[in-house]
Amino acid sequence: MRILILGATGLSGTAITLAALRRGHAVVAVHRGRSDTLPELDDPRLLDLVHDRAQGHAALLANGPYDAIVDVSARVPAWVADAVRVLDVGSPWWVQLSSVSAYADQNVRGPRESDPVATFDDPVVELAACTDPHVEFSYDWYAPAKAAAERLLLEAVQRQSRATVLRPVLITGAHDWTWRTPRWLARVARGGTVLAPPADAPVQVIDAQDLAELVLQAIEERIPGVYNAAPARGSQTIGSLLAACVQVVRDAGIEPATVVHAPRELLAEHDVEPWSQLPAWIPPDMECDAMVTADTTLLEEVFGFEARPLTETLAPVLRWVQGVTDPPEDPLDPAREREVLAAC
Ligand SMILES: NC(=O)c1ccc[n+]([C@@H]2O[C@H](COP(=O)([O-])OP(=O)(O)OC[C@H]3O[C@@H](n4cnc5c(N)ncnc54)[C@H](OP(=O)(O)O)[C@@H]3O)[C@@H](O)[C@H]2O)c1
């Protein structure tokens, strides 16, 4: 098949591009040229195209027609509207990467695909986001934008059952500049004692390579509908994530840090911030349970999905982290970490 990937570099796009090539497809890989993550490939089936979606999608028709279009960078709904209007020629299969953040109520445990999605508070912002491709994107309207992007695609092509929307939880892999999962690997590899959240706190991290396999399965088997994209609810915890970090760090020949899981109350007393300072951790009082408890019943039933073990996910992430020459600062200052550890 000939597949157009809109956002073919970075964390998910690179994994999807490489998986598509591995499975014998021809790929037109579109990106702005900011993240230089595609390896040097002497592959005649790959066309690497630098193009900004804010400039519209008509220029991409020249390299079509496409059997499938994967919208990785679907965060400005106006881009999605234009892409569907211009590129839906010859009945391609569409796959869009949405997010579990699209759910209206982020405090729900186990959000299901049929649950309501977020809406814009401000109609002026909504109009700009949905019609102006040059609108300045803001994370303030990330959730309603993801929901609107889904709606614009589904209204246009789902009537002909030609679209799959995947709603991933936290993604990780090589090129994970969110530095959430990589932070834990970097911290464990630094040694000493690492301050961690309660071991039984739920986590959901999907491997970008698993996500890429889901995208290709959706295209090849023509699987329509909307699906949470996550490891089985309850299958990962902070404890299993940290244990897997320790194992892959040790397997890489590095003496890992000792992990100390602190009680939630103690972390709160010391103003340690979940998610930002201790990444991937969502305590119940943060009212964001949806992000770590996505229901995967439908994904398992329809795709037969089973996430690869965390150690398999984390080993290549560690190799990438080790090659990062200018890593982000640790979000938890080492002096503060020592201070809280002393109180444990
Ligand atoms: N990361 C997560 O944990 C997470 C979780 C849930 C859902 N998601 C969703 O999953 C998708 C992929 O996320 P990611 O973190 O893998 O993305 P990413 O690493 O930031 O990569 C985004 C890709 O889109 C391209 N892109 C961005 N703006 C573009 C434009 N105007 N024109 C052309 N290409 C453009 C980027 O190319 P350049 O670098 O050249 O701009 C890059 O190839 C997104 O839709 C995101 O909302 C992400």
The ligand as an SDF file (V2000), in Angstrom:
LIG
                    3D

 48 52  0  0  0  0  0  0  0  0999 V2000
    3.2340   11.8690   23.4750 N   0  0  0  0  0  0  0  0  0  0  0  0
    2.2530   11.3300   24.1760 C   0  0  0  0  0  0  0  0  0  0  0  0
    2.4560   10.7920   25.2850 O   0  0  0  0  0  0  0  0  0  0  0  0
    0.8390   11.3370   23.6330 C   0  0  0  0  0  0  0  0  0  0  0  0
   -0.1890   10.7690   24.3950 C   0  0  0  0  0  0  0  0  0  0  0  0
   -1.4820   10.7060   23.8650 C   0  0  0  0  0  0  0  0  0  0  0  0
   -1.7420   11.1990   22.5890 C   0  0  0  0  0  0  0  0  0  0  0  0
   -0.7330   11.7670   21.8680 N   0  0  0  0  0  0  0  0  0  0  0  0
   -1.0410   12.2220   20.5000 C   0  0  0  0  0  0  0  0  0  0  0  0
   -0.3060   11.3810   19.6220 O   0  0  0  0  0  0  0  0  0  0  0  0
    0.1560   12.1200   18.4850 C   0  0  0  0  0  0  0  0  0  0  0  0
    1.6490   11.9630   18.3440 C   0  0  0  0  0  0  0  0  0  0  0  0
    2.2870   12.4930   19.4960 O   0  0  0  0  0  0  0  0  0  0  0  0
    3.8790   12.4570   19.5910 P   0  0  0  0  0  0  0  0  0  0  0  0
    4.2010   12.8520   20.9900 O   0  0  0  0  0  0  0  0  0  0  0  0
    4.3740   11.1900   19.0180 O   0  0  0  0  0  0  0  0  0  0  0  0
    4.2480   13.6610   18.6060 O   0  0  0  0  0  0  0  0  0  0  0  0
    5.6650   14.3630   18.3440 P   0  0  0  0  0  0  0  0  0  0  0  0
    6.7960   13.5280   18.8170 O   0  0  0  0  0  0  0  0  0  0  0  0
    5.5500   15.7550   18.8620 O   0  0  0  0  0  0  0  0  0  0  0  0
    5.6920   14.3890   16.7430 O   0  0  0  0  0  0  0  0  0  0  0  0
    4.7640   15.1530   16.0300 C   0  0  0  0  0  0  0  0  0  0  0  0
    4.9590   14.9110   14.5400 C   0  0  0  0  0  0  0  0  0  0  0  0
    4.0820   15.7980   13.8120 O   0  0  0  0  0  0  0  0  0  0  0  0
    4.8460   16.6490   12.9690 C   0  0  0  0  0  0  0  0  0  0  0  0
    4.1930   17.9500   12.8750 N   0  0  0  0  0  0  0  0  0  0  0  0
    3.8080   18.7740   13.8800 C   0  0  0  0  0  0  0  0  0  0  0  0
    3.2480   19.8820   13.3780 N   0  0  0  0  0  0  0  0  0  0  0  0
    3.2770   19.7560   12.0260 C   0  0  0  0  0  0  0  0  0  0  0  0
    2.8660   20.5760   10.9410 C   0  0  0  0  0  0  0  0  0  0  0  0
    2.3200   21.7850   11.1470 N   0  0  0  0  0  0  0  0  0  0  0  0
    3.0640   20.1300    9.6780 N   0  0  0  0  0  0  0  0  0  0  0  0
    3.6450   18.9260    9.4350 C   0  0  0  0  0  0  0  0  0  0  0  0
    4.0560   18.1070   10.4230 N   0  0  0  0  0  0  0  0  0  0  0  0
    3.8820   18.5200   11.6920 C   0  0  0  0  0  0  0  0  0  0  0  0
    6.2080   16.7230   13.6380 C   0  0  0  0  0  0  0  0  0  0  0  0
    7.1920   17.1230   12.7150 O   0  0  0  0  0  0  0  0  0  0  0  0
    8.2250   18.3260   13.1060 P   0  0  0  0  0  0  0  0  0  0  0  0
    8.9340   17.8600   14.3400 O   0  0  0  0  0  0  0  0  0  0  0  0
    9.1020   18.4530   11.9270 O   0  0  0  0  0  0  0  0  0  0  0  0
    7.3780   19.5330   13.3820 O   0  0  0  0  0  0  0  0  0  0  0  0
    6.3660   15.2700   14.0630 C   0  0  0  0  0  0  0  0  0  0  0  0
    6.6750   14.4940   12.9270 O   0  0  0  0  0  0  0  0  0  0  0  0
   -0.3130   13.5490   18.6970 C   0  0  0  0  0  0  0  0  0  0  0  0
   -1.4930   13.7380   17.9580 O   0  0  0  0  0  0  0  0  0  0  0  0
   -0.5990   13.6480   20.1940 C   0  0  0  0  0  0  0  0  0  0  0  0
   -1.6340   14.5710   20.4480 O   0  0  0  0  0  0  0  0  0  0  0  0
    0.5410   11.8510   22.3580 C   0  0  0  0  0  0  0  0  0  0  0  0
  1  2  1  0
  2  3  2  0
  2  4  1  0
  4  5  1  0
  4 48  2  0
  5  6  2  0
  6  7  1  0
  7  8  2  0
  8  9  1  0
  8 48  1  0
  9 10  1  0
  9 46  1  0
 10 11  1  0
 11 12  1  0
 11 44  1  0
 12 13  1  0
 13 14  1  0
 14 15  2  0
 14 16  1  0
 14 17  1  0
 17 18  1  0
 18 19  2  0
 18 20  1  0
 18 21  1  0
 21 22  1  0
 22 23  1  0
 23 24  1  0
 23 42  1  0
 24 25  1  0
 25 26  1  0
 25 36  1  0
 26 27  1  0
 26 35  1  0
 27 28  2  0
 28 29  1  0
 29 30  1  0
 29 35  2  0
 30 31  1  0
 30 32  2  0
 32 33  1  0
 33 34  2  0
 34 35  1  0
 36 37  1  0
 36 42  1  0
 37 38  1  0
 38 39  2  0
 38 40  1  0
 38 41  1  0
 42 43  1  0
 44 45  1  0
 44 46  1  0
 46 47  1  0
M  CHG  2   8   1  16  -1
M  END
$$$$
